[in-house]
């Protein structure tokens, strides 16, 4: 929505009205010229993963990842109908096979999330089911995975 601010200006005895040429947004009004983007927040601990909402709107999504643990983590997203604990594994069994059957890997990943830090990534989600994991060796198997639905 475009807001016009009318300001009287006296110039040489004449009263003139000035309107801004570009759309503006008043602070705190809730108006914005930016497209709406949904946010979702993940918390990583040693060795669990939680999310503030299990259902998110489809479209552009800002993903916030907070590492509350004592070791490094990452956050990787897959579109899949597989159970969150049954994703395909690499031959050594230490990580999820990011290109394995039944999963579609999404980029970007939130990599190198150090203890006490927060990273953000932006993903575009079509309607469907997604599984978010930490895919550092051994972390997925210890329970660092959670499913989220995009609607």
N, C-alpha and C positions, 0 to 999 in steps of 0.2 A: 504494500500500500504506500502511496506517495503522500507525504505530509508537506504542506506548504506553510511556511511561517511568514506572516505579514508583519512588516516592520515599517512604521512611519518614519520618514526622513524629510526634514525641512531643508530645502536647498534654495537659497535666494528668495525666501518668502513663499515658495511653492511647496505643497505637501506631496510627497512621492511615496508610493508603496513599492517595497522591494520583496521579491520572492526568490527563493533559491532555485538554481537551474537544475540541480541534481536531487534525487530522492534523499531524504534524511530519515534518521531514526532517533527518537528521543531516548536517552538513557533510561533504562528501567521500564520502558513502555511495552516491552515484549515484541515490538516490531523490528524487523530486520530485512535487509535486502538480500541476505544470503539464503541459499536453499536449505531446507530443514535436513538435518543429519541426526540420526539416532545415536545414542551412546550406550555402551555396555561396559561394565567394569568386572574384571577378573582379579582374583587374589590367588597368588601362588604361595604355598608354604612347603616345607620339607615333610612330607611328599603328598600334598593334596592340592586340589584346584577347585575354586568356588567361583560363582558368578552371581551378579546381583539380579539377573532376570533370565529365566529359561526360555522365554518367548520374546522375540524382537521383531520389529517391522522389517519387511524386506526392503532392499535398496541400499543406499550408502550407510555404512555403520562405522562409527569411531569406536575402536576397541582400546580400552585402557587396561594395562597389565601392571599390577603392583606385586613386587616380590617381597613377601614378608618373611621369607626363610633366611637361612644362613649360607646357602649355596646358590650358584647361578642357575637360572631357569630360562626357558623360552616358551613362546606360545605359538602353536601351529594349528591351522584350521583345515578341516576336510569336509566336503559335502559327501554324505553317505547315509545309507539306510541300515548299515551294519550296527550291531550293538556297540556302544561306546567302549566296552571292554574286550571286543573281539575284532579289532582292526588287524589287517595283515601285517606280519612281522618280517623283518629282514632275516636272512638265513641264520645269523648268530643269535637271534631272539632278543637282542638288546634294544631295538628301536622299531617303530612302526615303519613299514615300507611305504614311503610317501607316494610311490607310483604303483602300488599294489592293486590287486583286483578289488573292486567295490568301493574305492575311495577316489575322490578328486581333490587334489591338493590345491589350496588357495594361497596366492601371494598377495601381499608380502607377509612374512613372518615377523613376530617380535622376537628378535634374537638377542642373546647376551644380556638378559635382564638380571642385573647384579642385585645382591641383597640390599634391601632398603630403597631400591629405585623403582621408578615407574616409566613405562614406555607406552607410546600410542601408535597404532597403525589404523589405516582406513581400508575397509573391505567392502565389496559390493556383494550382497547376498540376494540370490533369487529365492522365492519361496521354497522351502524344503527343510531338511534336517541336516545339522552340522555337528561335528564333534571337534572340540578344542582340546589340545593335549600339550604337555611338555614332552618333546621328543629327544631330550638328551639321553644318552645311554642309561637304561634302567629306570628312568623316571616314569614312563607310561605304565610299566608293569607294577609299579608301587602305588598306582591309583591317581596319577595326575592326568585325568581326563574327565570331560563333562559334555553332555549333549545340549544343544540349543536349537530351537525351532525358529525359522524365519517365516513370517506370515504376511 
